[in-house]
Amino acid sequence: MAAILRRFLAWTTDPRRGLFFALLGPERFMALRAYKRQREELDRELLAEIAHRRQVGDLGERTDILSLLLQARDEDGAPLSDGELRDELVTLLVAGHETTAAALSWALVELARHPSAQDRLAGGEEGLAAAAVDETLRLHPPVPLGGLRRLRVPLTIAGFHLPAGGSVTPCSLLVHRRPDVYPEPLAWRVDRFLGKRPPAGAWIPFGGGVRRCVGAAFAQFEARTVLDELVRALEFRPVARPTRRIWRRGVVLVPMWGGPVVASRRLAAPCSARERAEAADRPAAA
């Protein structure tokens, strides 16, 4: 399944496919034979796993997400169908994969520039990992545009008169960099949100309102956990020519060249500059 999913993601996030998607629209894009063939291949594996999991004898003792979904019941006591389970799993595997990976890549690129922030995170400063994730999502929202909406009636926003039938979408990349909301908006500051919540309506990496991303809390928890484990084990420094240049992978904005950084084992105790330099030259554990 991992190999199938990698091929599927690589195919759908190819820049040429992004152009096809923009020109054809989602319905015609999903009707392409190549897309349907790969989706059906993935669906076969998922449905086979669902069928196998239904037959295990210790389902009630398992805590993985598929087992929990199989045990879930609605208000009438009915379980999820195979199609509903498939949709939930695809959402977690695809929508919950690329965006969180992009956010973590940006976080490591920024942390590599800030050794003091790494030390504070490694020291377990309360709330700092959450603040680092929130600040990364502010400066580098993985998906810069929200859902597209078509106006049914004319609308005026900030002095701009928009006609009925026009399409509008919020751009978190621009909102998050407003100098009237965020001092030094282009600077990554690890403690910008330490001990406080981002301003309402001006921090929208997950959208807002009733259509806010349902996986927001899970994504933030996942990113905090991974980031916390990484900085406790490793120290990061930028490559010879660090960059913040952006590359588009499908609809997700990622660091150019994957956001390369240099990682070395973190020393558990204070040491001399020479020892730190020797540790930095040792390759990190796989």
Beta strands, then each sheet from edge to edge (+ up, - down):
strand 1: 149-150
strand 2: 155-157
strand 3: 160-162
strand 4: 167-168
strand 5: 234-238
strand 6: 246-249
strand 7: 252-255
strand 8: 261-265
sheet 1: 1+ 4-
sheet 2: 2+ 3-
sheet 3: 5+ 8-
sheet 4: 6+ 7-
end
